[in-house]
């Protein structure tokens, strides 16, 4: 059974909706205009904040309760990728997230922990990662399957992989798959304590890169089975040709120097589809801008592709690292690269690392049939997705 | 299901002596103040000291159950899929405490690293050096069924022969306090915790049970489907978390009486079912086929039939 991408939905620091995101990418304009001090007064990092407030997002969808920001971002992007067929098919919703309702829960804990004020139950009721998904179910068409995946920064990619597996098994006609995460003090302080945040705008793949910038957002794909697409005469945007989920099995917060997990996820993705490495036209790399990730990822790219590696870029400097949402947001960018036949340039690159990898630096029109998208996370969770022009 | 799927190993750390005592049912533990805490093994005998020092409790439940399962069968696994509802709530709370206790102490990176759900499946992979498919699945009511479904979907593919699947949750005083508060107008539930793992296999040899049926369905269809399945598989017992409204002549067992209520509790329910198929539990005797029900608040139910 083939799996097609029929629609896409996105909200990020670049803007709300596919058009806004595409327009910014093509103009090489990044969205890291926020400072983290608005979320945590003790920090002052560059962050990729979504401009819409919780109130604006709630009003947009006539939300009756106080949903977490992760859920509201999710609702926006999911809503954008729904179509008329969704209410008439055997539909599933599989979403990735790492912090769930943490942005709201922090309002609860700020009062609960020092016992200064009475905390509000409404701030914590949607705390869990599962609730980030289930709390928006009342605003969606009838769903026959709902699941949440948390594999850290590869959560959305694994949600897409599992969505495709459900469709291939014949159990579902269509799946809304992707991920969502909001900025919060928890992750800002967590990444700060690990000393992997860049105080300035991040520089993925650059020799002098010094860390990542956090972002928030959501990105989803509407996946549909080949049978359903054919039966209803739907013209899909592209095909999800292959994927692989692997584990680096090395360290809780670092990838192995030779990038074994990333190597396996890319290699298995190509092998399963029986596609030669030379056929790949563009890689949307994970490329966070940390010393470790970019080194391991480029080592793995050289192992898979050799010196003649395809056009590649990281889009993290546009959106910030949106953690559990990043695989969804970058899956949307991969679909857009196929639609536009363009590679989105890597920002802030001046000098290559010792691995010699040089990303695409100018907007280039090029023939694109196959796009590979990488997502790697803490715990060694590595996943790759392969999109194909139809 | 396209292939016959067998359970060839199971391990459970729970409020009962399920981990180490085959006669656990002869020495039942009772909850204290509405709480069931795990009877924990001496982890030093099972886990490497360096790893043990870094891990939080729920990770220990999970890794310990996982390793025990693996040792019993001596098989390598083609996927590791673990479920959790509450996640690493202790590490999460410890990290939040530093953020909000107003003592000005620096954030604790260890608690941050240990706070994410995916440490469950990922740390197991790191510990046993396993590069295969690795997922951590979560849900408030049926996380284990979603992990089991993920495993069974993988099993449809020829590449997968053996899969480690499990579910775990831990309780901390602050969470128990909160759950008691929000349920004060409803029925007071016994809250629990636990970690359970299974190895699923396509090979029948040395198996301890067979998964004869597994499916998700709308909750409204449950009574009719149970009627059909009960006859088809000669079901002896039905295991549930809560009392059910539908009428049936088959004895109903509330596994939560033994383990308490928590998102991952149904994995303990399946462990109990497999145990009853292979031992002489006087309370659940002569079991040949057991049906398990799990429901979520979105109107989706999961039914599993496990038999000899």
Interface residues (C-beta under 8 A of the other chain):
Chain A: X98 X106 X109 X110 X112 X113 X114 X121 X124 X125 X128 X129 X130 X131 X134 X137 X143 X144 X145 X146 X147 X148 X149 X150 X151 X152 X155 X158 X162 X165 X166 X169 X171 X185 X186 X189 X190 X192 X193 X194 X245 X246 X247 X248 X249 X250 X251 X252 X253 X260 X261 X264 X377 X378 X379 X380 X381
Chain B: X80 X85 X86 X87 X92 X95 X96 X97 X99 X100 X101 X102 X106 X107 X108 X109 X112 X113 X115 X116 X117 X118 X119 X121 X122 X123 X125 X126 X128 X129 X130 X131 X132 X133 X134 X135 X136 X137 X138 X139 X140 X143 X146 X149 X150 X153 X154 X156 X174 X178 X181 X182 X216 X218 X263 X296 X297 X298 X300
